[in-house]
């Protein structure tokens, strides 16, 4: 005889309650067959909607959770993991058009590692984020083209290698699906091109090596030079099932269903976004990424062509001995944002690497400490000796600081409330400021640009430049900071350097390193093709022509252009220059200069006309017998810049060093506020020192002694100007007075840099007004 306890009886009742299997037909025609827990599906079950959609699999308290299979009425299917009513985990989705995705999902969206086979036989294998390609991945087109590299927002972005079915190969930088930045290019016939690209167009200086000629090591050249090519590509749009909410949201306590929402099979169809591969420049360099060795050509030929392009248009070429190219002196470059010779990350064994980490830790601490303080007007005490934030950062961390991988250091932040208000004045969000400088992407170290030997760092988004200061420069900035603050506050269009922070790091042993954070005047989506540092003096103000390249910052005597602007733009420029120089004169400052960046406009629609498709594929047809380009082969482009009435909703309002300042008025547009329309780029707001259109008249050098292997093709260019006043921390002290007295004995006193501030200011303005930006005749 068998006896059951009361607990056994209760357990059996509970099992029957939870796992009762039944079929329920709802009033709208939907049917559920499976187990229940109370009124909710729980366990295994099959739900059939009235329109034919079916889910069969695991349920948990009314929600699809576990393993399951969905069949949509369109024929689309999903097999895999569910959680809380969502596609979540690992599974395979087959679309109604034949697309197949196998991989990770998060809340109904492809997210993680996955492989997608498109209906046109294209295949993407790699990382996904929110339903689109993001991170590292490999895309193989059905026609044989292949890309391996980084992706962002569904487009090729960052470092990557593209190989075409005809054997051409490119290894370099990409942006929004186009070649952008440095790279190297190998043609199928064995010829090479090292160069720079902007938005898919060759832009800047590069070197072409014909097939069979000697060229430098690809790895060494790639690391040491900035170069690339122009390619457009064919990429299918990323798709994802259009799941607006959890399928289980339909289920209610009194009949499972609450509305008609469900996982829709109507995902965006895979429509190919066709960007044809340019037949004129489908060339690439050899890359280990695609499993090919980097071979060296053993031919004795040393012929190479140094070329310069402006947005796809060849404007200059010279024949050079390739051996000579390998021994160019390293340039000292004025900081310049995107066009600098960049070091992606500083070597961890270098002291500057630790300085960079210390700087990021300190700025993160300071901004985090000062931001919660309520905003208020600055007081005189905010400029005083006691207006400092000090903190010790031990490597192991402390109650107030995190552990880190750098060395122990002491941190000092000068006048934090003043610089906090300056950042607010320039409309910089504290979080954006911190992420730009202290984010995971870190800082890049730039080459030292001048005689000072200062270290320069550039934020990963090119918005900020960080420079080390001498102690004397720190003292000058602190002395003039109250006047600087009021000048900047009163004149929002000021062209003077924008300062955002002043800091000091003290290392073990007592070594002190001082930093200032500044806005990058060349933070722009346009490429800066030429840059000048102009003082108005002439003694020593030239650059050795043998060491000039695109990244070189040229000087007064190197300038061979005159710039003609709209009358109102010119008046606004000189009005502000006069005010800024008056301020600097009042602070006893000299040795400042105008940093001028030029972007040459070359309309994209002229590429086919000005650069034949076989220009690079048949290099022998390009140069004439003496190595020059025939001017009859290339036509002068028409103007590509247009000023239109300003429309605030049509221009970018992204925060940055150029967000503050009025939109300028142009005389040619009825004295109205204007935007600049630039072919291939879009609409840009015209501000003082930013996006300023002008016509550059190039002063051609004439004479029989001119290098016959070099020919300038145009006299007049349409340019976009970026400019500002830099190096404003040199006061007219005893050292400068002695320098003035000594050099005046050897040179004309008006031609040297070290002169009294009043004379310096007047000469500076006159030089700009007469030589650089003269009035229209």
SVG drawing of the C-alpha trace seen along z (x, -y; Angstrom):
<svg xmlns="http://www.w3.org/2000/svg" viewBox="-14 -102 90 104">
<polyline fill="none" stroke="black" stroke-width="0.4" points="0.0,0.0 1.3,-3.5 0.6,-6.5 1.0,-10.2 1.9,-13.0 0.0,-16.3 3.1,-18.0 3.1,-15.4 -0.5,-16.2 0.2,-20.0 3.3,-19.5 1.1,-17.5 -1.5,-20.2 1.2,-22.8 2.6,-20.8 -0.9,-20.5 -1.4,-24.2 1.9,-25.1 2.2,-22.5 -1.4,-22.1 -1.4,-21.6 -4.3,-23.1 -5.3,-25.0 -6.8,-28.4 -8.5,-30.2 -8.7,-34.0 -11.5,-36.2 -9.3,-37.7 -8.4,-34.3 -5.0,-33.8 -4.3,-30.3 -2.0,-29.1 -1.3,-25.5 1.0,-24.6 1.6,-24.7 0.4,-27.5 1.3,-28.9 -2.0,-30.3 -3.3,-32.3 0.1,-32.8 2.1,-30.6 4.9,-29.0 7.2,-26.1 6.8,-24.9 4.2,-26.2 3.1,-27.2 1.5,-30.5 -0.2,-31.1 -1.4,-34.6 -4.4,-35.1 -2.2,-36.4 -0.1,-33.2 2.9,-34.2 4.0,-31.3 6.3,-31.1 7.2,-27.7 9.5,-27.3 10.1,-28.2 8.0,-30.6 8.5,-32.1 5.5,-33.7 3.9,-34.9 7.2,-35.9 9.3,-34.1 12.5,-33.1 14.9,-30.3 15.2,-28.6 12.6,-29.1 11.6,-29.4 9.6,-32.2 8.1,-31.9 6.6,-35.1 3.8,-35.0 6.3,-36.6 8.5,-33.5 11.2,-35.1 12.4,-32.8 14.5,-33.0 16.0,-30.2 17.8,-30.9 17.7,-32.5 15.0,-34.6 14.9,-36.6 12.0,-38.6 10.1,-38.4 13.1,-39.7 15.5,-38.1 18.4,-38.1 21.5,-35.9 22.7,-33.9 20.5,-33.0 20.0,-32.8 17.6,-35.1 16.6,-34.4 14.9,-37.2 12.1,-36.9 14.5,-38.0 17.1,-35.4 19.4,-37.4 20.9,-35.2 22.4,-36.6 24.0,-34.2 25.4,-35.7 24.7,-37.7 21.5,-39.6 20.5,-42.2 16.9,-43.2 15.9,-42.3 18.9,-43.9 22.1,-42.4 24.8,-43.3 28.1,-41.6 29.9,-39.2 28.0,-37.9 28.0,-36.9 25.6,-38.1 25.1,-36.7 23.2,-39.1 20.9,-38.1 23.3,-39.4 26.0,-37.0 27.9,-39.8 29.2,-38.6 30.0,-40.6 31.8,-38.8 32.7,-40.8 31.4,-43.1 28.0,-44.7 26.5,-47.5 22.8,-48.3 22.2,-46.5 25.0,-48.0 28.7,-47.3 30.8,-48.7 34.3,-47.7 36.5,-45.2 35.1,-43.3 35.5,-41.7 33.3,-42.5 33.5,-40.5 31.6,-41.7 30.1,-39.2 32.3,-40.7 35.5,-39.8 36.3,-43.1 37.2,-42.7 37.6,-45.1 39.2,-44.1 39.4,-46.7 37.5,-49.1 33.9,-50.2 31.8,-52.9 28.1,-53.5 27.9,-51.0 30.7,-52.6 34.4,-51.9 36.1,-54.2 39.6,-54.1 42.4,-51.8 41.5,-49.3 42.6,-47.4 40.6,-47.3 41.5,-44.8 39.8,-44.9 39.2,-41.9 41.7,-43.2 44.6,-43.0 44.7,-46.7 45.0,-47.2 44.8,-50.1 46.0,-50.1 45.3,-53.2 42.7,-55.5 39.0,-55.6 36.2,-58.0 32.5,-57.5 33.3,-54.8 35.8,-56.9 39.6,-57.0 40.5,-59.9 43.9,-60.5 47.2,-58.7 47.6,-55.4 49.5,-53.6 48.3,-52.3 49.5,-49.5 48.5,-49.0 48.1,-45.6 51.0,-46.3 53.3,-46.8 53.4,-50.6 52.9,-52.4 51.5,-55.7 52.0,-57.0 49.8,-60.0 46.9,-61.7 43.2,-61.6 40.2,-63.7 36.7,-62.3 37.8,-59.9 39.9,-62.3 43.7,-62.6 44.5,-65.7 47.9,-67.0 51.4,-65.7 52.4,-62.2 54.9,-60.1 54.3,-57.8 56.7,-55.0 56.3,-53.4 56.3,-49.7 59.8,-48.3 61.3,-51.3 62.9,-51.2 60.7,-52.4 61.1,-52.6 60.0,-49.8 56.2,-49.9 56.1,-49.5 58.6,-52.2 57.0,-54.5 53.5,-53.9 54.7,-54.7 56.7,-57.8 54.7,-59.6 51.1,-60.7 49.7,-59.7 46.6,-57.9 43.9,-57.6 40.3,-58.0 37.8,-55.1 34.1,-54.8 32.6,-51.5 29.4,-49.5 28.0,-48.7 24.6,-47.2 22.7,-49.0 22.7,-47.3 19.3,-45.8 17.7,-44.6 14.3,-43.2 12.0,-46.1 11.0,-45.0 9.4,-48.0 8.7,-46.2 8.7,-42.8 6.4,-40.2 5.2,-39.3 3.8,-42.7 0.7,-41.4 -0.1,-39.0 -2.3,-40.1 -3.7,-38.4 -7.2,-38.1 -6.5,-36.8 -2.8,-37.2 -3.3,-39.9 -2.9,-43.6 -2.7,-45.3 -1.5,-43.9 2.2,-44.7 4.7,-42.0 8.1,-41.2 7.5,-42.5 9.0,-40.8 8.9,-44.1 12.5,-44.9 14.1,-47.5 15.0,-45.7 18.5,-45.2 18.8,-47.9 22.3,-48.3 23.8,-51.7 25.7,-51.7 28.9,-53.8 30.8,-52.7 34.4,-51.9 36.4,-54.6 37.9,-53.2 40.6,-55.8 42.2,-55.1 41.3,-51.6 44.8,-50.9 46.1,-49.7 49.2,-48.7 50.3,-45.3 49.2,-44.4 49.8,-41.7 46.2,-42.0 45.2,-40.3 48.0,-37.7 50.4,-39.1 54.1,-39.8 55.6,-43.1 58.0,-42.6 60.7,-45.0 61.4,-45.7 65.0,-45.0 65.2,-47.0 67.9,-49.6 65.5,-52.3 65.3,-55.3 62.7,-57.4 59.9,-58.7 57.2,-61.4 56.5,-63.9 52.9,-65.1 50.6,-67.5 46.8,-67.3 44.0,-69.6 40.8,-67.6 41.6,-65.2 43.2,-67.7 46.9,-67.4 48.4,-70.8 52.1,-70.1 54.6,-67.4 58.4,-67.0 60.7,-64.2 62.9,-63.3 65.5,-60.7 63.8,-58.3 67.0,-57.9 66.9,-61.7 63.3,-61.3 64.4,-58.9 66.8,-61.4 64.6,-64.4 65.1,-66.2 62.4,-65.7 60.2,-68.8 59.3,-70.8 55.6,-71.4 53.4,-74.2 50.4,-72.5 47.6,-72.1 44.9,-69.6 44.0,-67.0 46.8,-67.7 49.7,-67.2 52.1,-64.3 50.3,-62.3 51.6,-59.8 48.5,-57.6 49.8,-56.8 52.9,-57.8 55.4,-55.0 54.8,-53.7 58.6,-53.9 58.7,-57.6 58.4,-60.1 55.9,-62.0 53.6,-59.0 53.5,-59.4 53.0,-63.1 50.0,-62.5 48.5,-60.1 49.1,-62.4 47.6,-65.3 44.4,-63.3 44.1,-62.2 44.5,-65.7 42.1,-67.3 39.5,-64.7 39.9,-65.3 39.8,-69.1 36.8,-69.3 34.9,-66.8 35.6,-68.9 34.8,-72.3 31.7,-71.5 29.3,-70.9 30.1,-74.4 27.2,-76.7 28.0,-79.2 28.9,-82.7 30.8,-85.7 34.5,-85.6 35.9,-87.6 39.3,-89.2 40.2,-86.4 39.7,-83.8 42.8,-85.2 44.9,-85.3 47.7,-83.1 45.3,-81.0 43.1,-80.2 44.6,-76.8 43.5,-73.1 46.3,-70.8 46.3,-67.0 48.7,-64.1 48.2,-61.2 50.0,-58.1 50.2,-55.2 48.2,-52.9 45.4,-55.5 44.1,-57.3 40.9,-58.3 40.5,-61.0 42.3,-59.7 42.0,-56.4 44.9,-54.0 46.8,-54.4 49.6,-53.1 51.7,-56.2 54.2,-57.5 53.4,-59.3 52.9,-63.0 51.6,-66.2 48.9,-68.1 48.2,-71.9 45.4,-73.6 45.6,-77.4 42.5,-79.7 40.0,-76.8 36.9,-79.1 38.3,-81.5 38.9,-78.8 35.6,-77.1 33.9,-80.4 36.0,-80.7 34.9,-77.2 31.3,-78.2 31.9,-81.4 33.1,-79.4 30.1,-77.0 32.1,-74.0 30.2,-71.3 32.2,-70.0 31.5,-66.3 32.5,-66.9 35.7,-68.6 36.6,-65.8 35.8,-63.1 37.7,-64.9 40.9,-65.1 40.5,-62.2 38.6,-59.7 39.8,-56.2 41.1,-57.4 43.7,-59.5 45.9,-62.2 48.4,-62.3 51.8,-63.8 52.9,-66.2 56.3,-67.1 57.8,-70.1 56.9,-73.1 59.4,-75.7 62.5,-76.8 61.0,-76.5 61.2,-72.6 57.7,-72.5 55.7,-69.2 52.4,-69.4 49.5,-67.0 46.3,-67.0 43.0,-65.6 41.7,-62.6 38.9,-64.7 41.3,-67.5 39.4,-70.2 42.1,-70.9 45.9,-71.5 47.9,-71.1 51.3,-72.7 54.0,-72.7 55.1,-76.1 58.2,-77.7 58.0,-79.1 58.3,-82.6 55.3,-82.0 53.2,-80.7 53.9,-83.9 53.0,-86.1 49.7,-84.2 48.8,-84.5 49.7,-88.2 47.6,-89.0 44.7,-86.6 42.3,-89.2 42.7,-91.5 42.5,-88.5 39.3,-87.3 37.6,-90.7 38.9,-91.2 37.5,-87.8 34.3,-88.4 33.8,-91.8 34.9,-90.6 33.3,-87.3 34.9,-87.5 38.4,-87.8 41.1,-86.1 43.4,-85.6 44.2,-82.1 41.5,-80.6 42.7,-79.2 40.7,-76.6 43.0,-75.4 46.3,-76.0 48.0,-73.2 51.3,-72.0 52.6,-68.5 55.4,-67.9 57.2,-64.6 59.4,-62.6 62.7,-64.5 61.0,-67.9 60.8,-68.3 57.9,-70.6 56.0,-70.5 53.5,-73.3 50.7,-72.9 48.1,-75.1 45.0,-73.8 44.0,-75.8 41.5,-75.6 42.8,-74.2 42.4,-76.9 42.5,-74.2 39.7,-72.1 37.8,-71.6 36.4,-68.9 38.3,-70.6 41.9,-69.7 44.5,-72.4 46.8,-72.4 49.1,-75.3 49.9,-76.9 51.8,-80.1 53.2,-81.7 53.2,-85.5 54.8,-88.1 55.5,-91.0 59.3,-90.8 61.7,-89.5 65.0,-88.6 65.2,-84.8 61.6,-84.5 62.0,-81.9 62.1,-78.1 64.7,-76.0 63.0,-74.9 64.6,-71.4 62.8,-70.5 59.3,-71.9 56.4,-69.5 52.7,-69.8 53.0,-69.6 55.6,-72.4 54.5,-75.7 55.9,-78.4 57.0,-81.9 56.6,-85.5 59.1,-85.3 57.7,-82.0 54.3,-83.6 53.6,-83.9 49.9,-84.7 47.7,-87.8 44.2,-87.2 41.2,-89.1 38.1,-88.9 34.6,-90.3 34.7,-94.0 32.6,-93.5 34.6,-90.4 37.8,-92.3 36.5,-95.2 35.4,-92.9 38.7,-91.1 40.9,-94.3 38.6,-95.8 39.1,-92.8 42.8,-92.5 43.2,-96.2 41.4,-95.5 43.4,-92.4 46.7,-94.1 45.7,-97.0 45.1,-94.6 48.4,-92.8 50.2,-96.1 48.7,-97.1 50.1,-93.9 53.6,-94.6 53.4,-91.5 55.4,-90.9 56.5,-88.0 52.9,-87.0 52.0,-85.9 49.0,-85.2 48.6,-81.4 47.0,-81.1 45.7,-77.9 44.6,-77.6 42.1,-75.1 42.2,-75.1 38.8,-74.5 38.7,-72.1 35.2,-71.2 34.6,-67.4 32.7,-67.5 35.8,-68.7 37.8,-65.5 36.9,-63.7 37.7,-66.8 41.0,-67.7 42.4,-64.3 42.0,-61.6 41.1,-58.1 44.4,-56.7 46.5,-59.5 48.2,-57.2 47.7,-53.9 49.8,-55.2 52.4,-57.5 54.5,-57.7 51.8,-59.7 51.7,-62.4 55.1,-64.1 56.7,-65.6 60.3,-65.0 61.6,-67.3 59.4,-65.8 56.9,-68.7 53.2,-68.7 51.9,-70.4 49.6,-73.3 47.6,-72.6 46.5,-69.3 44.9,-70.7 42.3,-73.5 41.9,-76.1 38.8,-75.4 36.1,-78.0 35.2,-79.4 33.8,-76.7 32.8,-78.9 29.4,-80.5 28.2,-82.8 24.5,-82.4 22.2,-83.9 22.8,-82.3 20.3,-79.6 20.9,-78.5 19.1,-75.2 21.3,-74.3 24.8,-74.5 26.5,-72.5 26.1,-73.6 28.3,-71.0 30.3,-72.3 33.9,-73.1 36.5,-75.9 34.6,-77.7 31.1,-77.7 31.4,-81.2 31.4,-84.2 29.0,-86.0 28.1,-84.9 29.7,-87.4 27.9,-89.7 29.0,-89.9 28.8,-93.0 28.3,-90.9 25.1,-89.4 23.5,-92.7 25.3,-92.9 23.5,-89.9 24.8,-87.1 26.2,-84.4 27.1,-80.7 29.6,-79.2 28.6,-76.6 31.5,-74.4 31.2,-71.7 31.5,-68.2 31.4,-69.4 28.2,-71.3 27.2,-74.4 29.6,-76.1 28.9,-79.0 31.3,-82.0 32.9,-83.4 35.8,-85.6 38.8,-83.3 36.7,-80.3 35.4,-79.2 36.3,-82.6 36.2,-82.5 38.9,-84.4 40.6,-84.5 44.3,-83.7 46.5,-85.3 49.6,-83.3 52.7,-85.2 54.5,-83.0 58.2,-83.2 59.6,-83.9 63.0,-83.4 65.2,-80.9 66.7,-79.5 63.4,-78.0 63.5,-74.3 62.2,-72.9 60.8,-69.8 58.3,-71.9 55.4,-73.9 52.6,-75.7 49.5,-75.3 47.2,-78.1 47.6,-81.7 44.3,-82.2 42.7,-79.8 39.5,-79.8 40.5,-79.2 38.9,-78.9 40.9,-80.7 41.4,-79.6 43.3,-82.0 44.1,-83.4 46.7,-85.1 49.1,-82.7 52.2,-82.8 50.9,-85.7 53.0,-84.9 56.3,-86.7 56.6,-90.0 59.0,-92.8 61.4,-92.1 65.1,-92.9 66.2,-89.9 64.2,-91.1 65.4,-94.7 69.0,-93.4 68.2,-91.3 66.7,-94.4 69.8,-96.4 72.2,-93.7 70.3,-92.9 69.8,-96.6 73.5,-96.9 73.5,-94.2 70.1,-94.7 67.5,-97.3 65.6,-97.6 62.3,-97.5 63.1,-94.0 63.7,-92.2 61.2,-90.5 62.3,-92.0 60.9,-95.5 58.8,-97.5 55.2,-96.3 53.8,-99.5 56.0,-99.3 55.4,-95.5 51.7,-96.0 51.7,-98.7 54.1,-96.8 52.1,-93.6 48.8,-95.3 50.4,-97.1 52.0,-93.9 48.7,-92.1 46.8,-95.1 49.4,-95.7 51.0,-92.4 48.6,-89.6 45.1,-91.0 45.4,-94.1 42.3,-96.1 40.8,-95.3 42.1,-97.7"/>
</svg>
